[in-house]
Amino acid sequence: MTTTMAPNETLDRRTAAKVGSIVIARHGQPDADRSVRVTWREYVDWWAGYDRAGLADGQQPPQKLIEAAAKADIIFASTLPRAIRTAEAVAGGRDVITDPVFVEAPLPPPQMWGKRRPGHWGVLARASWWMGGHADGETRKQAEQRAEAAVATVTSRALRGENVLLCAHGWFNRMMRPVLLAQGWRCAEDGGDTYWSFRRYEKVRWNRD
């Protein structure tokens, strides 16, 4: 006798039986000079150059990230060079799928007097952006919506049973985190937020009545 299950029941049983993990990594150290002191206008140009930069020379991916990549069925990266180079460094020659949905949230600096190092401007810019300053660029609300779309991209593959690796960016990775947690994913391994760090997420299991 053949039993036909409802589509959602089929998905629930398949999901409960096998769900892949999601590893979300931050890129390696970019090839950028953080020692300069710049005005807010110059910081806009500095940040544009940062987005064009690859990785600084002499870096080696941590072994744990290489191992995570070896277990991945699919590897994603944002379209920014620093994320692509990071993914390529651990992919072992395998294909990397790039998608602009994963790019970093913007950092438009507030129009303040004086020269500061890029790191200082970054803190001020992130605070200003978080509070609504966006200089006609992507707003916080728009980035939050993009984070939901980014999570949908990686979870759609993990729910098929594939292990996923994403190489992206520090702040945008943080923006995806609450979306994942709200959808029943838990952080099973927390590597922090430094360059080359990663977090691994697993789906919370449930029992059907």
N, C-alpha and C positions, 0 to 999 in steps of 0.2 A: 504494500500500500504506500502510495506517495502522499506525503503531507506537505502542504503549501503554507509557508509562514508569511505573515505580513511583512512588507518591506522593512519597516522600522525594527521589527523583531529580528529579522535576518541581520541587519546592521548591528544591533545590540549584541547578538551572540558572537558575530565575527569580531567586533571590537573587544568584547570581553575576553575572547580567546587569544587574540594577538594584536597588540598595539606597539608600534615602534616608539623609540625614545627620541627626544629632541635635544640637541646640543646647540646652544647659542653662544658663540665666541666673540670676543672683542678682537679687533685687528692688532697686528704687531705695531711696533713703534714707527711712526711715519718719518720720512726724510724731510724734516722741517726744522728751521732755526727758531727755537723758543727763547733765545737770549736777547733778541732785538727788543727795542722799545719803540712803540708806534702810537700814533694818534688813532682815534676811532675810525677815521677815514682810511688810514693806512691798514688798520686791522681788517677792514673789509677786503682789501686786496690780499692781505696775508692769508686770510681764511680761504679765499678763492684758490690761492696757490697750494694751500694745505690739501684742498679737495682734489687737486691735480697730482699730488705727490704719491709716490709709491712708498716703499719701506726703506728705512735707513739700512746701510750696509752692515754686515757682520752679525746679523741676528739668526738664531736657530729656534725653530718652534719647539715648545716643550714636548717631551715624549708623551705625556698624557693626552695632549691634543692630537698628536699624530695617531695615537692608538684609537682615539674617538673617531677620527676621520676614517681609519681603516675599517671600522665597524659600520660606517654610514652607507646607506644604500643610495642616498642622494645628497649632493653638496650644493648649497646655495651661497651666494654672496651678493652684497649690494653692488651697484655699478661703479662705485668709487674705487680708484686704483689701490688704495691701502687695504681695502677689504678683499679685492680680487687677488692681490699678491699674497695675502694671508692664506686664503683658501687654496691657492695653487701650491703654496709651500707645504701644505699638509695633505694634499689630495693624491700625491704619488702618481701624477700623470693622468688621473681620471678627470672627466669632464666636470666643470663648475658651471652652474646655472646662475646667471646674474639677473637681478631684478631691481629696478629703481624703487620698488616699494620698501626696500630695506635701508635706504640711504639715511644718513644721520639727520636728526632734526636741525633746523637752521640756527645760526648764532649771529643774528644782527645786533651789533653793539649799540648801546645807548650813546647819544651824542653828548659826550662829556669832555670837558677840557683836560688836557695833559697827555703825556705819553706813558704807556704802561707795557709790560711784557704781555705776549699773547695769552699766556695762562690766566693772567689777571683779567684781561678783557673777556676771556671765555667765561669766567665766573659771573662777571657783570652782565654779559650778554645773555647767558642762560637765565639768570634771575629776571632780567627785563622781559625776555621772551615769555617766560612762564607766567608773568603778570600781565601779558597782553601786548607787549611791544613787538611788532613783527616787520616793520619797515616795508610794508606791501608784499612781504613774502608769505610763506606758509605759516599759518597761525597754530597756536597750541591745539585748538580744537581739530583743525585739519590734520595735524600730525597724530593726534589720538585716533582719529578715524583711520588713518593710514596704518597705525600700529595694529588695529583690529584686522585690517586687510592682510597685513604681514603675518599675523598669527594664523589667519585662515589658510594662508598659503602653506605654511609648514605643518599645521595640524592635519590638513587634508591628506598629506602624504603619510604622516605618522599613523593616522587612523586606518590606513590601508595595511599597516604592518611594517612600514618602512622606517628604518632609523634615519634621522635627518640631522645634518650638520649645517648650521648657518654661521657665516663669518660676516659680522656687521660692525656695529658701532656702540660706544659706551652708553650714551644717553638714550638712543633709540632702543637699545636692548632693554634698558630699564623701563621704557614705555610699553614694551610688549609684555613685561613680567606680570603686571596685574591682570592683563587680559587672559593670559595663560592660567593664572591661579583661579580666576573667576570661572573658567571653563573646566575646572577639575584636574588641572595638571599640577603636580607638586615638584618642587626643586629637590631632586635626589642627590645632587652634588653641586656645591657652591664654591666656585673657584675665585670669587671676588670680581673686581672691576679693573684690574691692571691690564696692560698690554698682553695679548696672547691668553688671557684668562677665559674661562668658560663656565657656564652652568648647564647642568643636564636635568631635563624634565621628564617625568614619567606620568602617565595617566593614572589617576586614582581609580582603583578597581572597585567594582560593585557587584553584588549578588542579586540576581533576578529572583523574585518571589515565585 
